[in-house]
Amino acid sequence: MAAKKAARKEFQLASVLDLNHASVLHGELMALRGSDIVIDATAVERVGAQCAQVLVAGAKTWKADNKAFAVEKASDAYLKAMQLIGLNDEILIPKEI
């Protein structure tokens, strides 16, 4: 039986990505593992280092699985927080159109 190609999933990040949300975010991402995912970070108001670390780990996991993992849209707060943390990875920072 041939394997079906995984569908692209869209994932909306919560408005507050702090220490309390890190384990929730990890669980949500792991539930999507095996699918190509596009992340919408437009609602994000705050990002803590722990959730940023979960996103980095997710990006590396998806890359190892040969699946797409990309943030396509993001709020200014998300972009500023990621830059302050020192993350400028193309996967986690959407490209300007």
N, C-alpha and C positions, 0 to 999 in steps of 0.2 A: 504494500500500500504506500503510495507516494505521500510525503509530508506536505501539508498545506502551508503555503507561504503566510507568515504572520502578518496580520493587519497593522497598520500604523495607528497608534493610540495617542490621543491628546490628553494632556495632564495639566490641570490647573493648580498652581502652587497656592498655599494659604497666604493670608495677608501678613501673618506674623510667623516667621521662621526662627524660633528661638530654641533654647535648650529643651524646653518642654515639648516641642514639636519634632525634635530630631528623630526619636524612635518611631513616631507616627509616620514621618516622611519616609524613613527607611522601609517600613512595612508597606506603605503605598507603592513605593518604587519596586519592591520585590514582587508585589502582586502583578506588576506589569512586565516582569522579566520575560524575555523571549519575544517581545514585540518591539517594533520600532516605535519610539515615542518622541513626541514633540511637546515641549513644555511651554506653558503660557505663564509668565511671571508678571503679568500686568497688574495683578491685585496686590503684589508684595509691597508692604510698607516698612518691614524690618527684616534683616537677615543677620543671624548670629553665626559665629564661626562653626558651631557644631553642625548646623544645617548646610552650610557651605561645604563642609567636609563630606557630608552624606551625598551631596550633589556631585562632588568630585569623584567619590567612590563609585557612584552610579554611572558616571560618564566612562570611567575606566572599565567597569564591569560590562557595560553595553559594547564598548569597543572590543573587549576580549571575546564577546559573544558574536561579533560581526553584525551588530544591530545598530540602527540609528538612534542617537540620543542628542537632542538639540533643543536649546532655548531659542524660540523664534521671536517671541515678543516679551518685553520686560518693562517694568516701571523704572522711573528715574531712581527711586529708592533702592531697587534691586541692583541696578548698574553701579551706583555709587558705593553700595556696601561691598559688592564683589571686588571693585577696584581698591577700596580701602583695605580689604583683607589680602589683596595682592593677587587676585585671580583675574587673569586676562585671557583665559583659554577660549578659543573660538567657539567651542561647544557650549560653554556656559554663558558667553556674552553674545547676544544676537548681532549679526552684521547689519550695518546701516544700509538702507535701500537707496 
